[in-house]
Amino acid sequence: MILDFLAEKWGITFQDRTTHQFASGERAQLIKPMLSMNYSGVVVKELIDYFHDDFLVICDDADLPLGRIRLRAKGSSGGHKGLESIIEEIGSEDFKRLRIGIGRPESGELTDYVLSPFTDPELKVLSVVIDRVLTGIEILLDQGLLIAQQFLNRE
């Protein structure tokens, strides 16, 4: 969702590739892996090898309450399968990641919860979060990681 809103804001369009969707703008390239989350690292490794560039991973996080945002310079996967895949493929935990809290279900399977559509109350929370994240990403690009962290990581 974040990448779709960012592409819209920047006026760029995603193009379909075999393993990912790609949108190139003046400020950054947006890439959405289209493989299962557990294989995200394959796409990230391929793109790092090609672009030799810095990158930011944006992912949901069930261990953070709905709407909480965390921008980090590096760190472990925290059990997130997509981050685990990236760490395994590139052989490092040293990459920026922006985690957006979606919370956990009160009952039922986490996989079902993560793949189900957001409810109307959740979408209201997320609309505020999305605006903040879009601004935070632009701060990251313009002013660097520390300023973006100060903006995004506040409660």
VOPAGU-2260 file (C-alpha; in pm, 1 decimal, decimal comma):
REM VOPAGU-2260
SITE   aa  ch    i         X         Y         Z
SITE  MET   A    0       0,0       0,0       0,0
SITE  ILE   A    1     280,8     240,0      90,6
SITE  LEU   A    2     456,8     192,4    -242,1
SITE  ASP   A    3     131,6     238,2    -433,9
SITE  PHE   A    4      60,9     566,6    -255,5
SITE  LEU   A    5     421,2     680,5    -299,4
SITE  ALA   A    6     412,7     601,4    -672,0
SITE  GLU   A    7      89,1     797,0    -703,3
SITE  LYS   A    8     235,5    1091,9    -512,4
SITE  TRP   A    9     545,9    1093,1    -732,9
SITE  GLY   A   10     346,8    1039,4   -1053,5
SITE  ILE   A   11     515,6     713,7   -1153,6
SITE  THR   A   12     365,7     382,4   -1264,9
SITE  PHE   A   13     462,3      27,0   -1178,9
SITE  GLN   A   14     572,2    -202,1   -1460,1
SITE  ASP   A   15     536,1    -578,1   -1425,2
SITE  ARG   A   16     849,9    -792,9   -1424,7
SITE  THR   A   17     874,5   -1167,8   -1371,7
SITE  THR   A   18     961,9   -1152,0   -1001,6
SITE  HIS   A   19     867,7    -797,2    -910,9
SITE  GLN   A   20     690,9    -475,8   -1004,6
SITE  PHE   A   21     915,6    -179,4   -1069,4
SITE  ALA   A   22     861,2     197,1   -1081,6
SITE  SER   A   23    1143,5     439,6   -1144,8
SITE  GLY   A   24    1123,9     802,2   -1045,2
SITE  GLU   A   25    1361,3    1093,1   -1004,3
SITE  ARG   A   26    1392,2    1040,0    -629,6
SITE  ALA   A   27    1401,8     661,4    -599,5
SITE  GLN   A   28    1310,8     333,0    -754,7
SITE  LEU   A   29    1015,3     148,4    -604,4
SITE  ILE   A   30    1021,4    -228,5    -619,1
SITE  LYS   A   31     750,2    -469,4    -504,1
SITE  PRO   A   32     856,8    -835,0    -489,2
SITE  MET   A   33     581,7   -1047,5    -638,2
SITE  LEU   A   34     712,6   -1375,1    -496,7
SITE  SER   A   35     593,2   -1512,2    -164,4
SITE  MET   A   36     715,3   -1298,1     125,0
SITE  ASN   A   37     935,6   -1589,9     232,0
SITE  TYR   A   38    1136,1   -1540,3     -89,9
SITE  SER   A   39    1165,1   -1160,4     -84,0
SITE  GLY   A   40    1539,0   -1191,4     -39,7
SITE  VAL   A   41    1579,3   -1342,8    -386,0
SITE  VAL   A   42    1442,6   -1025,8    -546,7
SITE  VAL   A   43    1631,4    -792,3    -312,2
SITE  LYS   A   44    1963,0    -972,3    -380,8
SITE  GLU   A   45    1903,2    -958,3    -756,5
SITE  LEU   A   46    1832,0    -585,6    -742,0
SITE  ILE   A   47    2128,6    -507,2    -516,0
SITE  ASP   A   48    2356,7    -693,6    -754,8
SITE  TYR   A   49    2214,4    -491,9   -1045,4
SITE  PHE   A   50    2182,9    -143,3    -892,8
SITE  HIS   A   51    2464,4    -156,1    -633,1
SITE  ASP   A   52    2259,7      90,0    -433,2
SITE  ASP   A   53    2128,6     162,3     -86,6
SITE  PHE   A   54    1776,7      40,8     -14,8
SITE  LEU   A   55    1490,7      56,2     234,6
SITE  VAL   A   56    1266,9    -241,3     307,9
SITE  ILE   A   57     908,5    -156,7     402,2
SITE  CYS   A   58     708,2    -430,2     571,6
SITE  ASP   A   59     415,7    -494,0     800,4
SITE  ASP   A   60     487,6    -614,1    1152,3
SITE  ALA   A   61     239,3    -810,4    1361,2
SITE  ASP   A   62     457,5    -757,2    1668,7
SITE  LEU   A   63     389,6    -383,9    1661,8
SITE  PRO   A   64      46,3    -246,5    1750,7
SITE  LEU   A   65    -165,0    -121,2    1461,4
SITE  GLY   A   66     -24,3     208,7    1339,8
SITE  ARG   A   67     307,9     203,0    1525,2
SITE  ILE   A   68     603,2     280,8    1297,5
SITE  ARG   A   69     968,3     185,0    1342,4
SITE  LEU   A   70    1253,6     293,4    1114,8
SITE  ARG   A   71    1586,0     122,0    1186,3
SITE  ALA   A   72    1927,7     129,2    1018,5
SITE  LYS   A   73    1984,4    -242,1    1075,9
SITE  GLY   A   74    1884,9    -530,5    1301,0
SITE  SER   A   75    1757,4    -883,2    1320,6
SITE  SER   A   76    1451,9   -1016,2    1143,1
SITE  GLY   A   77    1252,2   -1026,3    1466,1
SITE  GLY   A   78    1093,4   -1343,2    1330,1
SITE  HIS   A   79     958,3   -1168,7    1017,0
SITE  LYS   A   80     986,8   -1422,1     733,5
SITE  GLY   A   81    1042,5   -1160,4     463,5
SITE  LEU   A   82    1324,5    -994,7     658,7
SITE  GLU   A   83    1471,7   -1339,3     733,9
SITE  SER   A   84    1477,5   -1413,7     361,4
SITE  ILE   A   85    1653,4   -1085,1     281,9
SITE  ILE   A   86    1911,5   -1132,8     558,2
SITE  GLU   A   87    1980,9   -1486,6     438,4
SITE  GLU   A   88    2015,6   -1387,9      71,1
SITE  ILE   A   89    2235,5   -1079,9     116,5
SITE  GLY   A   90    2427,6   -1220,9     413,2
SITE  SER   A   91    2378,5    -914,9     631,4
SITE  GLU   A   92    2139,4    -749,3     876,7
SITE  ASP   A   93    2283,9    -412,3     777,3
SITE  PHE   A   94    2000,1    -253,6     578,7
SITE  LYS   A   95    1733,3       2,5     657,3
SITE  ARG   A   96    1388,1    -125,7     733,8
SITE  LEU   A   97    1061,4      51,7     795,2
SITE  ARG   A   98     819,7    -164,7     989,7
SITE  ILE   A   99     453,7     -68,4    1011,2
SITE  GLY   A  100     251,1    -225,1    1289,9
SITE  ILE   A  101     -59,9    -421,0    1203,4
SITE  GLY   A  102    -106,9    -586,0    1543,7
SITE  ARG   A  103    -201,9    -947,2    1607,5
SITE  PRO   A  104    -539,7   -1116,3    1591,9
SITE  GLU   A  105    -718,1   -1183,0    1918,7
SITE  SER   A  106    -784,3   -1534,0    1791,5
SITE  GLY   A  107    -722,4   -1737,0    1479,0
SITE  GLU   A  108    -421,8   -1785,7    1254,9
SITE  LEU   A  109    -174,0   -1503,8    1201,6
SITE  THR   A  110    -145,8   -1587,1     829,6
SITE  ASP   A  111    -521,7   -1548,9     779,9
SITE  TYR   A  112    -514,7   -1220,2     972,4
SITE  VAL   A  113    -223,4   -1077,9     771,8
SITE  LEU   A  114    -378,7   -1171,8     437,8
SITE  SER   A  115    -730,0   -1047,9     518,4
SITE  PRO   A  116    -850,7    -699,9     417,9
SITE  PHE   A  117    -830,6    -421,6     674,1
SITE  THR   A  118   -1151,7    -329,2     854,3
SITE  ASP   A  119   -1296,0      22,2     826,7
SITE  PRO   A  120   -1163,3     124,7    1172,2
SITE  GLU   A  121    -817,8     -11,5    1078,8
SITE  LEU   A  122    -824,8     180,5     750,2
SITE  LYS   A  123    -894,3     503,8     940,8
SITE  VAL   A  124    -582,1     446,2    1151,6
SITE  LEU   A  125    -380,6     346,9     845,5
SITE  SER   A  126    -476,2     657,1     646,5
SITE  VAL   A  127    -298,6     870,5     908,5
SITE  VAL   A  128      -6,2     626,4     920,6
SITE  ILE   A  129      30,9     624,2     541,6
SITE  ASP   A  130      49,2    1005,0     525,9
SITE  ARG   A  131     311,7    1003,9     800,5
SITE  VAL   A  132     514,8     728,0     635,0
SITE  LEU   A  133     511,4     904,2     296,3
SITE  THR   A  134     640,3    1220,5     461,1
SITE  GLY   A  135     897,2    1016,7     656,6
SITE  ILE   A  136    1030,1     853,8     339,7
SITE  GLU   A  137    1073,1    1192,9     177,8
SITE  ILE   A  138    1252,6    1315,6     490,2
SITE  LEU   A  139    1478,0    1009,2     468,8
SITE  LEU   A  140    1565,0    1090,3     106,7
SITE  ASP   A  141    1615,5    1463,9     167,7
SITE  GLN   A  142    1758,0    1485,6     520,0
SITE  GLY   A  143    1886,7    1140,5     606,6
SITE  LEU   A  144    1815,3     853,2     840,3
SITE  LEU   A  145    1848,6    1027,0    1177,0
SITE  ILE   A  146    1597,5    1302,4    1100,7
SITE  ALA   A  147    1358,1    1049,4     945,3
SITE  GLN   A  148    1387,6     829,0    1256,2
SITE  GLN   A  149    1311,4    1125,1    1480,9
SITE  PHE   A  150     999,4    1195,3    1274,5
SITE  LEU   A  151     873,7     837,9    1232,0
SITE  ASN   A  152     971,9     663,5    1555,5
SITE  ARG   A  153     798,7     902,8    1792,1
SITE  GLU   A  154     493,9     765,7    1968,9
